[in-house]
Structures are given as structure tokens and as C-alpha cells.
Amino acid sequence: MRRAQLLIERVADYAIYMLHPDGTVATWNAGARRFKGYADDEIIGQHFSRFYTDEDRTAGRPRRALETAQLEGKFEDEGWRVRKDGTRFWASVVIDPIYDDDGALFGFAKITRDISDKKAARDALQRSEHNFRLLVQGVTDYAIYMLSPGGDITNWNAGAQRIKGYTADEVVGTHFERFYTPEDRANGLPARALARAQAEGHFEAEGWRLRKDGSRFRASVVIDPIRNDAGELVGFAKITRDITQRMQLEEARQALHHAQKLEAVGKLTGGVAHDFNNILQIIGGNLQLLGPHVRGNDLALRYLETSLGAVERGAKLSSQLLAFARRQPLQPVVVNMSRVLRGTEELLRRALGETIDVETVVAAGLWNAQLDPGQLENVVLNLGINARDAMPGGGKLTVELQNAMLDDAYVNSTHDVPPGQYVMLAVSDTGTGMTPEVLERAVEPFFTTKAEGKGTGLGLSMAFGFVKQSGGHFRIYSEVGHGTTIKMYFPRSHDAEEALPAAPSGEIIHGSGTILVVEDDLNVQATVVGMLTSLGYQVLKADNAESALSVLKAGVRCDLLFTDVVMPGPVKCTELARQAKIMLPDLEVLFTSGYTQNAIIHGGRLDPGVQLLSKPYRREQLAHKVHQMLANRVKAAGKRVLVVEDEPQARGMCCDILRSVGHVPDSAESAEQALELLGRERFDVMLTDISLPGMDGVALAQAARAQWPGLRIVFTSGYGDAGPGAAQLGAIHLRKPYDLRQLIDAIKA
């Protein structure tokens, strides 16, 4: 505090002093003494209004200054002030209110600077520019200036200064190429503009130009050569107009048109998807229920599989429409996209055939991103198939992953993505490429250049919608005869990678338990009830949410509520789920729909904790999802524990104990086997012996913690101390032999 006081006291270029709440001077510093002329004892206790001119005091400006400072938190102004000797100076003034700890006004801090010289210079410049403004009749919407034959600026008008930001003193005598972007200068555009103007008598173009502050604006430019009576070139007249706003208005109009079209498609697909997917669910569900009844009849089975294939194609078409409209329910997790790409690579090679050479390039140190891995796989596969069709004679497909930084310059040129760190996925082919006309419409739904029946025109639309719904940026680069590159930018996630959800097997999983099905479409309801009954479940049914609540209020116990999202009636699906959970806290809730509207999806993503099975679904998908949720219900109280022990009996005994108290153990006999399990699954706790063959338990724990930072470590050993490495990991140490209570406490700690 003392240093601050000394600093303020000794500052000579600024008058820094305090005022009491009533405006009387409380403190006075060297700067105030220097240019106001008063000594401390002459001014302290006097009202600060004495520094104002008579006319300002009469107008009440001192009082309004303090009122403004108190009401708005600050007062700033410039104006004439009076020294002790009566002379005037032009002052820059700032007044801030100061409050005590109780919020009461303590006074005002006032800073005054003598800027008379600055004002004089400013006034002189304004007078010198006055004649020039008269010359151009006050035109400010156009930059009008002259160039020498070599391109140097020889004069400058107010419009040029307003648009480009330079004063005449800063710019006259310099070359006009300074207004061009670095890429245009490198391409020689300024010189070509002058050459064309001289050769053709006129040059006119639009392009990006630079202001003094480095920002870009869209310019309409006209250059005319000026010649003397002898026909000799004496310079150029250049007129530039800032058309950024006009361009932005046009882009906004196009964006609005696109958004309206997108919204119209979204509304259309929403209604269509709901009804269409219900129809597909009825057809597909009944076909699957029919399957067991035609075993042994090869012809009937062939017809059955053909029909189910058609249902799958219809479901894919509906899903692609929803993806374009950004209404596909996404289930994002934090992943390293290289894992998803590796899982897709073999499928991609099989889909493209032997004539297409597939190369994947993954940069080192790839960042994580948060996205729906299943939808990403669909995007890569769809883009690969599009590329294959663009290379009928064969070619090369390159799939590339790398980190990317989108800076302000790039973002300003696109207007649809914030700057920052992204993970870039690029899919490139050596195919036929696109014309500018095709490129402009490439992501429109149903637009295709393929022959009728050869494609839906939804591949790029779906990819575009998925990227935008994931908060990313989508860009297509294409040239006829040279191929196409599609770049997708997904925002970087700083969170740790999550384990990828396990893909359901094709096996039909039977189960037990009671399920309440809530579905207003009675045909869909009957199909679902039949499918669940065939899987071994007891099934209750309700036509709407009110009926479902009546069933639950009657005291009926059930394990799972399986409800459609879009239903008629005053009680919505989310309210049904909320009330059902109050009555049955252990109840699992599974939503289903062909179109979710905004009931359980916000920002394009499922609400946290929500489980959804999208229509239409196959019997094995229903079986897997229901089994998974009921299994989660059984083990919700327990933890997933990885037991690493090379002695089989000790390993088995430990797993039996953990299982008996409700935990879910898995086991490995070596560190290497444990790391393999950790690469596939997520665990809450790892209980490991320190002495293991090969890699020891401490090294295993360090590797496991690097992969899963939240993993709890419990060491077991037959000796007293686990060593310094264990302590650094914050691990618990159990000394063998340990009893049941010690083990349970260590897992629960």
C-alpha cells in the first residue's frame, strides 16, 4: 500500500487525487500541483468544481460528473479546465466511485491529464483535411485516391481513411499493394491490376483487402489510368468500396434460406421418420417373429432375409435423413478417433473392393474428441463408398487423421466455426472430382449425379449433418479430373478417453423379469410384446402414459419401463419416467422412437443418463439392450474390479469374495494380460499382487493409471512395504494374509 501511495504522489504527468462524496478535494499529488498550480494547503477541502470554467459550473457539469460516476460506475470526458492562474487547458478526465467494505460510497478517485498539445495537433490536422474533404464533396463511402504510374499513393481521402484505417501521413508515398492479402501479393495481383487498367483502359474486380489493424474486408475495386494531353500515363485513379456488409447480408440471406430449407426438411423428416420407422418396426419385428416358424423351408427363409434386408435399407434411409437435419440422437463419448478408424478399416477395404487402394495416415500425438463413434464409422464408410463410385476405373482412397488449429483468419473467412483446437479427419480420393456447380449443391439431400437407382444422394448430407451436430466444421475441396478431399473438424476434448461401447453380438440373449411396454401404435405394441415374450420376459402393456401410471399405481412391480418417446396425451414420456422412478426407484427406463423431437435430446445429444433404442430395431438389438439394462440394475451397487494374481487359488478366492458382496470382478494372471483387459474395458478398482512374473505390480499400476487416471489401485503382498512407487500412486496396501473385512474396506475406500 505504501508503494502505491508513493507511486501516485510522485507521478507528475497525471493529476491523481481523491474527492470526498460531496466533491471536496481529499488528497493532492505532484502531477496535480504541476499543471493545476495549487499547493496542497490551498486546495484540500475545497470543492473540485473550481477547476471548471464558469460556463460549465453554471451548467452543473461538476455535479453531473459525480452523479454519472456513481450511477454508471465511471465517468470519462474531455473539456476545458482552469488553472490557478486563470489559464485554460484541455483535459482528459476519468472519475471512478470508491466504495467501502459495506458498500457505502467512500469517495471518488479522479485522474486528470493535460492533453492541450494533443488537441492542438488534432485541430490542426482537422483543418488541413477540411479542404480535401471539400474537394471530394464529403464522400466517405468510397476510398478515392491517386496512384503514381508505379503504384505509389499520392493522395488520400476521408473515405479511404474510414475504410482502410490509415491517415494520409501514414500512407501517402507507400505502395498500394499494402492493402492486398499476403496470398494476393504473392500471386502478383496488384501489378496485374495496374497492367490491365493500363492496357484495357479500365480494371474492375472484387476481393479481400486489409485494413491497418490487419482485419480483412470485402472490396469492390475500380482502377482507371490517368493520361496527360500527350497520352502519357501520369498515374491511376483508384476507387474502393467496402462491400463487406453487402456480402454478409447476401451470405445471411443464403444462410437463412438454407436454414429454412433445413428446418423444413427437419420437420418433414421428423413426422415421416416417426410414422415410417413405426411401419418398419412392425414389418421387421413380425418378420423376425415369423423366422422360427419357417425353419427348414429354404425358400421361405430366403424371402424372409430379403424382406429384412429391405427393412434395413429403409431404416438406413430414415437415419440419413435425420442425420442431415441434425436430429439423429447422438451418444457421444470421448475417444481417440484413431481407434474408431482402425475398427472401420477392414470393413472399408471389403466395401471398396480390390481396385481401390486404401491408405490410412494417423499423426502422432492425436488429440481426443467427443463424438458418437458408431455414427463416425457410418460417415467414413459412406464417404468411402461415394469415393469408390467416383473412381470407376480404380484409384486411391486416403483417410487421414491429424491435429488442427483453426485460427481467427480462417474462421473469419468461413463464419460458421469458432477458432480453437480440432481433430481433423480428411477423406481424399483420386476420382473424377466435382464441377463448381455440383460442389455448391453437394450436401443437399437427394442431390446426386449418379444414374437413377445408383444412389440416394444422402451420403454427403448425412456426413455434413453429423459433423455440424457434433459441433464441428465441414469443408469440401474438389477439382474436376483431380479428385475430392472432404475435411471434417471435430472440437478437441481435454477429457480422458472413454472405453468404446462394446458392439452387441448377433446372439439372441434370453432373460427374465417384468417389462412394462408403453406404445400408442397398437400394431407396434403387439409386435414389441411378441418379441419380448419370445425372449422370456413377462410383459405388461399400456397405450399411453396415463395408463402406464395407473398400472404402476396399482402396485404392479416391474423391472424395466420401455416407452415410446412421441405419444399423445398430456403426460409426456419424460414425466412418465420421472413419476415411475419415484414409485419404483430401482426401475430401469428405456426410451424408443423413430423421431425423438426434443424430449430427451438437447443440443443434438441424448440427455445424460438417458437410454434410447431407435426404431426400427432388430430382435437381437432389443434382446441385447434389455439384457444390458437389467444386468446394470443388478450390479449397480457393485464396482468393476480387476484382480491381478499369478496364483490361481488366491485369484479365484478373491473373485469369489468380491462377487459374494455384489462387486463384478474380472481376473488376469499377469500384468500383460491385465493391460490387454484394460485396453478393452473400464474398471473402477485394480487389485494387484506386487510380485508378478514379468512386469511387476507397481509398473502395471503406473501403466494402468496413465491409461485410466481415475482407476483406484489396491496392492497386495506378503511383505510390509509396497515401496515408494506405490505411495506416489496413492494406492492402498493389503498385506497377505488379509481377511474379508479388510478386502471389502479396501475396495470401498
N, C-alpha and C positions, 0 to 999 in steps of 0.2 A: 504494500500500500504506500509506504514511504517513497519507493522508487517512482511510482505513478505520480505522486504529488510533485516530486522533483521534476519529472519529465514535463508535466503540464506547466509548472511555474516557469521553466526555462525556455519553453517554445516561444520564439519571437515572431514567427510569421502568421500565427493564428491567435486571435483573442479568444481564450478559453476561460469561461467563468461560470459561476453558479448564480441562480436567482432564487430568492425565496418565493413561495407560492403567490405572494402578492406582486411579484415583479421587481422587488428591490434587489440590488446587487449584493451578493453574499461573499463572493471571492473575486480575485482580480489577478491576472498573470502578466508576465513580461510582454507578451505579444499585445495584450490589451493596452498596456501602458504605452507601448511604442507607437501604435498607429491611431489610438483614440486620444492620447495626450493627457489622460488623467492619472494622478498618483492614487495609490490605494485609499488613503485617508480622505481624498476628495470625492470618491465615487461610491465606496462601500456604504450601504444603507440608503443610497439614492435610487430612484426608480429608473429602470433601463430605458424608459421612453425618452429620456433626454438625448439619446443618440439619434432619434428620428428627426426628420425635418418637421417644421411647423405644420405643413400641409398633411403629412402623414399622421401626426398626433391628432390634428383636428378630425381626420377621417377615422380615427380609432384603430389604426393598424397595430400598435403595440398590444392592445387588449386582444384583438382578434388573433394575433400570432400565438399568444399563450393559450387561448381557447382552442385553437386548431391543434396545437401540440398535444393538449390534454385529451381532446376528443379523438384524434386520429393517430396518436402515438408519435407523431413527428411533424415538425413544421420546417419547410425549406423555402427560401425565397432569395431573390436578388433585388437590390434597390439602393437608393441614395441614403447615406448616413452622415452624421455631423460630428466632426472632431471638437475637442475642447476650444480650439482657436476659431471655430465657426466655419472652417473649410469643409467642403463635402468630399466624400469618396464613395465609389461604387462597391458595395459589399455583397458577399455571398454569405448567407446566414442559415444556420441549422439550429433548431431548438428541440430538445428531447425532454419529456417529463420524467422525473425521478420519483419512484415510489419506495416507501419503507417496507419492512418485512410484513407489516399488517395490511399492506395495500393502500395505505393513505398517501396522498401526494406530499412529497418531501420538498420538492422544488423543481427547478428546470436547469438542465445543462445547456449552455449556449456557446456556439462556436461561430466566430465571425472572421472572414478573410477579406482583405482589401484586394479587389480584382479590378481596380481602375485601369491599369495598363492593359489588361486583357480586354476590357470593354472597349477601350480606345482603339485597340487593334481590330477588334471585331467591327466597330463602327466604321473604321477606315476601309476595311475590306468590303463592307456592305455598300459604301458609297462608290467604290471602284467598280463594283459589279452592277451598279444601278444602270449605267449607260449600256452595258452589254445586254441586260435584261430588256431594256427598251428596244435594242436592235432586233431582238428576236420576238418582240411583242409579247413578252411574258410567257412564252411557250415552255411548259415544264413536263409535258407528257412525252416529249421526244428529246433524245440526245442529239443535238445538231452541232457538228464541229467540222473543222477543216483538217485535212492531212496534206503534208508535203508529198511531192512525187515519190519519195522513198518510204512514205508511210508514217512519218513523224507527225504528232499532233501539234497544230499551230494555233488553235483557239478552242474555246470550251464554253458551253452554255449552261444555264441553270438546270435544264432538263438532264443534261449529261451528268452533272454533279449529283442530282437527285437519284438518278437511276444507277449510276456506277459507283458513287460514293467518294470520288476524288474531287479535290478542289483544283482550280486552274493551276495554281502554283505547283501542285504535286504532279500534274500530268502533262502540261504543255512542254514540248520538246522531247517527250518519250515516244517510243514506237507503239502503234495502236495494237500490236499483237499481244500486249499485256492483258487485253480483255478476253483473249481466247483461252480455252481449256488446254492443259498440257498435251492431251492427245491430239487436239486440232493443230496446235503449234508444231508438234512432231510430224504431222501429216502435211505440213506446208499450206494449210488452208488460208492464212492471212495473205500470203504472197499470191496465191491463185486468185483470191477475190479481187485484188488490185489489178492483176493481169487481165482478168476477164472484163472488169469495168473499163479498162483502157482499150481493150481490143473490140469489145462489143458495144461500148458506149453506155453500159448500164450493168449493174450487178445487184441481184436481189436474192435473199435466202433467209432461212430460219435456222437457229441453232442455239446451243448453250453458250453463255458468256459468263465472265467472272466479275464480281464486284470487288471493291477494295478489301472488304472483310473476308474474301475468299468464298463467299456464298455464290451459288450459281443462279442465273435467271434465264428464262427463255426469251430470245431476242428475235425481232424481225428487223432485218438489216437491208438498207439500200445504199449503194455507193455509186456516185456519178463522177466521171472525170471532169475537171475544170481546165479549159484551154484559153490561151490569150488570143488576141486578134490574129496572130501569126499561125495559130493552130498548135502552138507548142503546149505540152502538158505542164501546168503550173501547180497542180495538186488535185485533191479529190474532196468532194463534199460527201459527208457521211451522216446518215440519219439512222438512229437506232431507237427502237421502241420496245419497252418491256412488255411482253405478252404472256408473262407467267400466269397472271390471273386468268386471262382468257383460256390458256391451255388447261389450267386447273379446273376451270368451270366446265370445259369440254370433257376432261377426264372424269370430273364428278358426275356430269350428265351420263357419260357412258357407264360409270360405276353404278350409278343409280339404276340405269336401265338393266345392267347385268344383275344387280341385287334384286330388282323387281322380278326379273325372269327367274332367278334362282329361287326366290321366295314362292313364286307361282309354281315352279316345278316341285319345290318342297311340299307345298300344301297338296298339290296333286298327288305326289308320290306317297305322302302320309296317308291320305284316305285310301288310295289304291293299294298301298302296301298292307294296310290293316286287313282289308277285305281279301286281297289276293293271297296273302300269307295264311289267312284262316282257311281259304279254299285249299291251298296246297297242303296245309296241315291235315285237313280231313282226308284228302286223296292219299297223301303219303302215309298217314297213320293207318288207314284202313288197308292199304296195300301191304304194309308190314304185318298187320294182324292176320291178313289172309295167307301170308307166307307159310306158316306151319301146316295149313290145310291143303296145300298143293305139293307137298314134298313127294318126290317120286314121279311127278308129272313134269318132264323136262320142258315141254312146250309152254306149259303154264308158267313155269319158273322163269323162262326166257322173256315171256310177255311181262311178267311182274318186274323183272330187273329193268327192262326197257322203260316201263312206266315210272319206276322210281328214279331212273336217270333223268327223265323229263321233269320230275318234281324238283330234282337237284338243280337243273338248269334254270327253272323258274325262280327258285329261291335265290340263285346267284344274281339273276337279273334284278330282282327286287332289292337285294343287298347293294348292288352297284348304284341303283337309283338313289337309295338312301344315303350312300356314301357321297355322291355328288352333291346332294342337298345338305350335306353335313349333319345328317340326322341319324347316322349309324351309331348305335350305342357302343362307345369305345370303353375298353377296360385296360387303361394304360398301367404299365409297371416301368420301373427304372431298369433299363437294360443297356448292355453294351451291344450295339447293333451288329457287331461282327459275329456274335453268337447266332443271331437270327439269320444272318446271311449264310453262315456255314450250314445251318439246318435246312436252308432252302436250295443250296447249290446243286445237290444231286437231283432234286425234283425238277429244277430249272433245266439241267442238261437233258434229262429224259424228255421234257416237254418240247425242247427246241430241236432235237434230232442231231444227227451226226454232221450235217452240213454247216452247222453253226458252231464256231469255236467260242467257248465261254471262258472269259478270264475275270477273276476277282482280285481286286487290289485293295488291301486294308492298310492304312497308315498306322505307324507305331504310335502308342500312347493315345489311342482313340478315347474321346470323352464318352460319358454315358448320356442317354437321352430318355425321356419319359414318353412312351408311346404304347400302342396296342400291338404286341408282336405278331399276333395272328393276322391282323389287317395289313401289317407291313409285309408279311410273306405274300399275301394276296396281291399287293401292289407290285412287288418285284416280279412275281410270276406273270401278271397281266402285262406289265411293260415288256417283259421278255418275249411274250407271245406277239405283242404288237411289233417288236423289232424283228422277230422271225418273219412276219408277213411282209415287212419292208425289205427283206433280203431273200427274195425267191430263189436266187442262184447260190445262196450260202453267203457267209460273211463272218464277222466277229462281233460278239457282244461283250462289252466291258462293264462290269459292275464295280464301282469304286466307293470306298468309304474314307473320309478324312475330316479332320477338324477344320472349321472355317470361322473367320471373323468378318461379320458384316459391319462395315464402318459407316459413318454418317454420310459420306459421299455416295456410297452405293444405295443406302436407304433413301436418300433424298431423290434418287433417280427412279425409285420403284413405288414409294409412298404406301406400301402395304405390309411392311415388316419393321419391327423396331431393331435398332443396332444391338449388337452383342455377339456372344459366342454360340456357335451352332455346330451340329454334326451334319456333314453334307453327304448325301447318297446320290451318286450320279450313275445313270444307266445310259450307255452310249452304244450306237450301232453304226455299221458301215453301209447302211442301206440307201434307199433312193432319196431320202430327205423330203422336206416339205417346201412347197412354194409359200411366199409370204401370205397369200390369201388363205391357204389351208392352215398355216400356222396360227393365223388370227382366230380361227374357229376351232382349234384343235381340242379344247377342253369342253366344248359344248356337248351336252348329252345327245346321243343318237347321231351325231355328225360323224360320218365315216367316208373314206374314199375307196373302201373295199367294195367288191361286187355284192349285189343283193344276196343275202343269206350267208355271207362270209364273215360278218361281224356285227356287233350290236352298236358300236360307236360309244361304248361306255367305259372302256379301259382307261383312257387318259382322264375322263371325267371323274371316275372313281378315285384315281390316284390324286388328282387335284383336290377333290373334296376331303380326302383323308388327311393330306398334308395341312390344309388350311384348318381343319377341325382339330389337328394336333398342335396348333399354334405356330406352324412353320411357314415356309416360303417355297413357292413352286416356280420354276423357270424352264422354258424350252428353248434350246438353240438348235437350229436346223438350216441346212443349205442343200438345195437340190443337187443330187449327184455326190454329195459328201457325207450324208448320214445325219443322224439326230442325236443330241445329248439332252437328257432330262435331268435337271438338278433339283433335288429336294433338300431343304434345310430344316432340321429339327432343333428346337432350342436345347442347349446343353443343360443337363441336370447335374447338380453337385452332390446329389444323394448317392449312397452306396447302391451297387447293383443288386436287384432282387432276383431270386431264383425264378426262372421261367416256369409258368404253369405247365404241369405235365399234360401231354396230349392224351385224350381218352383213347383207350384201346377199342378195337372193334368188338370185343367180347360183351355179350349181354350179361349185365350183373343183376341178379335177382336179390330181393331184400324182403324185409318185414317192417311193419309199422303202419300207422294210420295217416292217410293224406286227405286233406280237405281241398277239393278242386273247385275253384270259383271261375266260371266261364259263362258268359251270356249267350254265346252261339251254341245252341243245343247240339248241333252236329259235331262241332269241335269238342264240346264237353263229352259227348258219348265216345268219341274216338280216344280222348285222353284217358277217360275212365277205363276203357278197354285195355289200353296199353299198360296202365299202371297195375290193373288187376292181373294181367298176364305176367307181370314181373313179381307177383307175390304180395302186393300191398293191399291193405284194407282201404277202401276208397269211400269217402263221403263227397257229396256234390251240392253245389249251390249255384243258382242262376245269376246272382248279383251279390253285392257287398252286404246289403241289409239281411239277406237270407243267410249268408255266411256267419254274420254276427249272431243271428238268432240261434244257429246250430251251436256256436261256441257258448253262448249264454245259457243254453240248456244243460251245460255241464259235460258235453261230449269232449273227451280227450283226444287230441291228435298230435302227431309229431311234426308234420310239415303242412304249411299253408301254401298251395300252388295256385296263384291268382293271375288272371289276365290284367294287364295294365289299363287298357281302354275299355271302360264299361259304362253303361247308362246308370242314371240314378244319382242321388245327392251325395252318397258316400263314395269317395274316391279310393283307389287302391292303396294309396299311402296311409290314409286314415284307417282303412280296414286293417292294414298291417299293424299300425300303432295300437289300436284297441285290442287286437288279437294278442299282441305281445304283453299287454297289461294283464289279460286274463290268463295267458299261458306263457310265463317268462322264458321257458326253455324252448318255445316253439321256433322252428326254422321257417323262414319266409322265402319263397322262390317266385319271382315275377316272370311272366311270359307275355310276349306281344310280337306282332309283326310291325308295330309302329308305336313308339313309347311316348310321343309328344314330349312334354317337359315334366312329366310327373316324377320320374326317377332319374332323369338325365338333365344336367345343367352344365353349360359350357361345353356341350358335346361329350361329356363323360358321365359314366354312372356315378351316382352319389355314393359316398364312402359306405362300405358295408352292405351295399345292395347286390343281390344275386339275380341274374337275368338269364333266361333261356329263350333265345329269339326264335320265333316261328319262321318257317316251318322247321321242326327238328325231327331227327330220326329216333327210332325206338332205343337204339344203343346210346344216343346222346342223352335222352331223357333218363335212361337207367343209370348212366354214369353220374349225371348231375345230382339226381335224387340220392343215390348211394353216398356220394361225396358229402352232401349236406347233412345227411343223417349220421354219417361217420364223424363229421365235425361236431355234431351235437353230443355224441358220446364222449369224445375226447377233449371237449372244450376246456375242462378244468385242468387237464394234464399238460405236460410240457414234452416237446420232442427232444429226446436225449440220445446222443451218440456215445456209445460205450466202446472204448478202445482198450482191449486187453488181449494179450497173446496167449493166456492160459485159458483153455476152453471152459473148464468147470467154473472158474471165477467169473468169466464173461457171462455164461448162462445164468448163474445165480443172481448176478447183479441185474440183468434184464428182467428176470422173474420178479424180483423185489419191486423194481420200478413199475412194472406192469400191474402188480397187485395193488398199488396205491394210485392208479389212474394215469400214470405217465405213459408215453408212447416211445419205447426205446428202439433203437437200431444198433447194430454192432459191427465192429471191424476188428481183425486180429493183428493189424499192422498200421503204421502211420500212412503208408502208401494207399492202402485200401480205404482208410478214413478220408484222405484227401479226395479220393475218387467219389466217395459218397457226398462230401461237402460240395463238390463241383456240380452235383445234380440236385441236391436237396438243401433245404434250410432247416437248421436245428436251433433250439433255444439254449441247450447246455451240451458241452462236450466233457465227458468224464473219462480221463485217460490215465493209464499207468505211465509213470515216468520212464521205466526201463522197458523199452520195446526193441525188437530186432530191427536193425537198420536205423532209420531216423528215430531219435528218442522223443519222448512225450513233450518236452519243453519246445523243441524245434517244431514239432507238429502243431502245438498250440500257437506258436508265433505265426506260422503259415496260415492256420485257420482263422486267427484273429485278423490278419491282413485281408483275407477274403470276406469275412463276416465280422465287422467291427463290434457288433452288439453281442457276439457269442460269449456266453459265460463259460469259464474254464474251471473244472474241478480236477486236481491231480490226486492220484493215489500212489502210494509207495510203501515199501517195507522199512524205510528208514526215516529219520526225523525231519530232515530239511529238504525242501524241493529245490533249493538253490536260488541265486539272485534272479535268474531269468523268470522264475515263477512269480516272484514278488513284483517284478516290473509289469507283469500281465494282470495284477490284481486278482490272482487266482486263489481258490480255496484249496487247502491241502488236507486230505484224509490219509491218516496213517493206518496201514493194514496191521492187524485185522480191525475193521470198523463194524459197528453194529447197525441195525436197521434204522434207529432214530438218527444217528449221525449221517447216514446216507440221505435220508429224507430231508433233513435240515440243510444239508449241503446243496441239494438240488433246488430247494425252495428259497435259499438265501438271496 
